[in-house]
Amino acid sequence: MSEVEVTQLSAREGYWRYSSEAYFKTEGTKDQYTPKINQFTEMHSDTDLIELLSLENIRSFLIEDTNPNIGIAALEHFYNFAHTDLLNVKHYLPFPINKDLKRELTKKKSKEEYTSDERANYLPRDFNFNELFNDKWYEHLNNKDIINELKACVAVCLGGAFDTSEISTLTISDFEITSNQIRVKNPYNNFNSSWIMFNEHLSSYILDYYRRRTSSGYEDNELFFIRLWDNKEARGIQYDSNLWSGKKPTFITQWVSYILKYISYNLGLNQRIETTSLRHSTILHYLYSTNGKGIDQLIRTFGWVNFIKDAIFKYFNEEDVNEISFVLQQSMEDNINNVDASDEEYFFQFPHWRDNTLMGKGDYQNI
């Protein structure tokens, strides 16, 4: 049986000890590992360190990780350090991610991996995106902080074409803000558009969360989305256990997945709204709203990535557009490569339900 001398150490205390005391082969390794462990422990906050290091928690984190190979290496390093240096455990179980599980976790995650139309769950053409923010779907949670944060997460997913694994790593410095609008750094490595702007409708939800975030006493945490409720408050958060098997969601990404499932069920949708394919619907419905004329703006903002290809091809097929071939792809790629630096202010706004403005400028300040 393991001998544990230190029994009361929280996840966050474990992180601070790890970041200052652990041995790393290089500074580069430390720069890769510590943000992962920061995110992992922040998601569990005051959880006991022993409980934190369970297979369930580790696996749940890695499922959402956009770079699981680094995530696995970082968590294994932290796992061993925690047991030997913090908990003083003489005999402990090996890191619980075996080869088969590692293969499962690392198989899918590449952003460049092609996702066909058959695998993307597109919302119906007449879907009203306002439903994703309808108060009646959230009120059963019984906690204002989680409601505001979930709406902000959904707004960021829609306005920036993110999935939840990407928003979980966004930092405060990734955002800029005016009095009523927000923009985020473009993660798609497209030099034609450095920023993606959210319209006022989506910005309002992000601002509601941000104002609470900045008054929460977590100034030392760089992550934008953090848990604003403590363990005592968490016990009061309600959820529909019939729609979510297992324990109550812990990570904010799990809560987003839950609320989208809850909304899907209560709207009677044939397919569940998926966190990883919501952006497919975002782009497709943008094409609907612009009658296909917004393709140029999409390419300028996101480049010729797979979820853009999927949505464009699906739109062309639905609209009976015959000229969908290599010629189309080549013309788009030429368009990207020939845009000069003066156009870097182009950005994509998720179509407003009242107007379809695509471009705009503002006097921005760093958050």
Solvent accessible surface area in square Angstrom, and as a share of the most:
residue,aa,sasa,rsa
1,M,224,1.00
2,S,49,0.31
3,E,98,0.44
4,V,49,0.28
5,E,129,0.58
6,V,50,0.29
7,T,74,0.43
8,Q,156,0.69
9,L,21,0.11
10,S,23,0.15
11,A,0,0.00
12,R,34,0.12
13,E,87,0.39
14,G,0,0.00
15,Y,19,0.07
16,W,117,0.41
17,R,91,0.33
18,Y,0,0.00
19,S,22,0.14
20,S,89,0.57
21,E,94,0.42
22,A,15,0.12
23,Y,169,0.64
24,F,25,0.10
25,K,173,0.73
26,T,80,0.46
27,E,128,0.57
28,G,41,0.39
29,T,30,0.18
30,K,63,0.27
31,D,97,0.50
32,Q,93,0.41
33,Y,32,0.12
34,T,18,0.10
35,P,76,0.48
36,K,27,0.12
37,I,0,0.00
38,N,26,0.13
39,Q,14,0.06
40,F,0,0.00
41,T,0,0.00
42,E,8,0.04
43,M,20,0.09
44,H,6,0.02
45,S,17,0.11
46,D,81,0.42
47,T,24,0.14
48,D,44,0.23
49,L,0,0.00
50,I,78,0.40
51,E,106,0.48
52,L,0,0.00
53,L,11,0.06
54,S,42,0.27
55,L,83,0.41
56,E,89,0.40
57,N,22,0.11
58,I,1,0.01
59,R,80,0.29
60,S,23,0.15
61,F,6,0.02
62,L,0,0.00
63,I,59,0.30
64,E,35,0.16
65,D,12,0.06
66,T,59,0.34
67,N,71,0.37
68,P,6,0.04
69,N,83,0.42
70,I,39,0.20
71,G,0,0.00
72,I,11,0.05
73,A,36,0.28
74,A,0,0.00
75,L,2,0.01
76,E,71,0.32
77,H,53,0.24
78,F,0,0.00
79,Y,13,0.05
80,N,55,0.28
81,F,18,0.07
82,A,0,0.00
83,H,21,0.10
84,T,66,0.39
85,D,78,0.41
86,L,3,0.02
87,L,3,0.01
88,N,58,0.30
89,V,8,0.05
90,K,140,0.59
91,H,132,0.59
92,Y,66,0.25
93,L,141,0.70
94,P,108,0.68
95,F,25,0.10
96,P,39,0.24
97,I,18,0.09
98,N,95,0.49
99,K,166,0.70
100,D,96,0.50
101,L,24,0.12
102,K,88,0.37
103,R,143,0.52
104,E,86,0.39
105,L,3,0.01
106,T,39,0.23
107,K,166,0.70
108,K,90,0.38
109,K,41,0.17
110,S,69,0.44
111,K,86,0.36
112,E,124,0.55
113,E,69,0.31
114,Y,106,0.40
115,T,35,0.20
116,S,33,0.21
117,D,41,0.21
118,E,150,0.67
119,R,150,0.55
120,A,6,0.05
121,N,31,0.16
122,Y,28,0.11
123,L,13,0.06
124,P,62,0.39
125,R,131,0.48
126,D,127,0.66
127,F,25,0.10
128,N,73,0.38
129,F,8,0.03
130,N,55,0.28
131,E,41,0.18
132,L,0,0.00
133,F,10,0.04
134,N,48,0.25
135,D,94,0.49
136,K,106,0.45
137,W,25,0.09
138,Y,1,0.00
139,E,117,0.52
140,H,46,0.21
141,L,0,0.00
142,N,104,0.53
143,N,25,0.13
144,K,154,0.65
145,D,19,0.10
146,I,0,0.00
147,I,30,0.15
148,N,31,0.16
149,E,0,0.00
150,L,0,0.00
151,K,17,0.07
152,A,0,0.00
153,C,0,0.00
154,V,0,0.00
155,A,0,0.00
156,V,0,0.00
157,C,2,0.01
158,L,0,0.00
159,G,0,0.00
160,G,0,0.00
161,A,0,0.00
162,F,2,0.01
163,D,13,0.07
164,T,1,0.01
165,S,8,0.05
166,E,17,0.08
167,I,1,0.00
168,S,6,0.04
169,T,63,0.36
170,L,15,0.07
171,T,35,0.20
172,I,41,0.21
173,S,68,0.44
174,D,27,0.14
175,F,0,0.00
176,E,22,0.10
177,I,27,0.14
178,T,33,0.19
179,S,100,0.65
180,N,71,0.37
181,Q,32,0.14
182,I,0,0.00
183,R,31,0.11
184,V,0,0.00
185,K,92,0.39
186,N,22,0.11
187,P,42,0.27
188,Y,15,0.06
189,N,149,0.77
190,N,13,0.07
191,F,128,0.53
192,N,3,0.02
193,S,0,0.00
194,S,52,0.34
195,W,43,0.15
196,I,0,0.00
197,M,8,0.03
198,F,0,0.00
199,N,5,0.02
200,E,89,0.40
201,H,39,0.17
202,L,0,0.00
203,S,0,0.00
204,S,50,0.32
205,Y,43,0.17
206,I,0,0.00
207,L,10,0.05
208,D,68,0.35
209,Y,1,0.00
210,Y,32,0.12
211,R,135,0.49
212,R,83,0.30
213,R,5,0.02
214,T,63,0.37
215,S,83,0.54
216,S,26,0.17
217,G,54,0.51
218,Y,70,0.27
219,E,136,0.61
220,D,99,0.51
221,N,5,0.03
222,E,122,0.55
223,L,17,0.09
224,F,0,0.00
225,F,8,0.03
226,I,3,0.01
227,R,30,0.11
228,L,10,0.05
229,W,8,0.03
230,D,70,0.36
231,N,58,0.30
232,K,151,0.64
233,E,77,0.34
234,A,21,0.16
235,R,171,0.62
236,G,32,0.31
237,I,1,0.01
238,Q,92,0.41
239,Y,53,0.20
240,D,39,0.20
241,S,73,0.47
242,N,143,0.73
243,L,21,0.11
244,W,44,0.15
245,S,106,0.69
246,G,65,0.62
247,K,145,0.61
248,K,61,0.26
249,P,7,0.05
250,T,46,0.27
251,F,2,0.01
252,I,14,0.07
253,T,0,0.00
254,Q,35,0.16
255,W,4,0.01
256,V,1,0.00
257,S,17,0.11
258,Y,0,0.00
259,I,0,0.00
260,L,1,0.01
261,K,57,0.24
262,Y,32,0.12
263,I,0,0.00
264,S,4,0.03
265,Y,146,0.55
266,N,61,0.31
267,L,56,0.28
268,G,60,0.57
269,L,40,0.20
270,N,161,0.82
271,Q,96,0.43
272,R,80,0.29
273,I,4,0.02
274,E,54,0.24
275,T,15,0.09
276,T,78,0.45
277,S,8,0.05
278,L,3,0.02
279,R,25,0.09
280,H,7,0.03
281,S,0,0.00
282,T,0,0.00
283,I,0,0.00
284,L,1,0.00
285,H,16,0.07
286,Y,0,0.00
287,L,0,0.00
288,Y,27,0.10
289,S,44,0.29
290,T,21,0.12
291,N,113,0.58
292,G,15,0.14
293,K,170,0.72
294,G,0,0.00
295,I,23,0.12
296,D,50,0.26
297,Q,18,0.08
298,L,0,0.00
299,I,2,0.01
300,R,34,0.12
301,T,1,0.01
302,F,0,0.00
303,G,9,0.09
304,W,33,0.12
305,V,21,0.12
306,N,14,0.07
307,F,10,0.04
308,I,0,0.00
309,K,43,0.18
310,D,0,0.00
311,A,0,0.00
312,I,0,0.00
313,F,54,0.22
314,K,51,0.22
315,Y,15,0.06
316,F,20,0.08
317,N,96,0.49
318,E,78,0.35
319,E,65,0.29
320,D,120,0.62
321,V,57,0.33
322,N,135,0.69
323,E,138,0.62
324,I,49,0.25
325,S,56,0.36
326,F,139,0.58
327,V,112,0.64
328,L,31,0.15
329,Q,53,0.23
330,Q,66,0.29
331,S,59,0.38
332,M,14,0.06
333,E,48,0.22
334,D,61,0.32
335,N,53,0.27
336,I,22,0.11
337,N,106,0.54
338,N,122,0.62
339,V,15,0.08
340,D,90,0.47
341,A,83,0.64
342,S,94,0.61
343,D,36,0.19
344,E,80,0.36
345,E,68,0.30
346,Y,50,0.19
347,F,7,0.03
348,F,0,0.00
349,Q,10,0.04
350,F,4,0.02
351,P,13,0.08
352,H,20,0.09
353,W,77,0.27
354,R,188,0.69
355,D,69,0.36
356,N,76,0.39
357,T,75,0.44
358,L,40,0.20
359,M,92,0.41
360,G,31,0.30
361,K,161,0.68
362,G,42,0.41
363,D,118,0.61
364,Y,30,0.11
365,Q,117,0.52
366,N,107,0.55
367,I,51,0.26
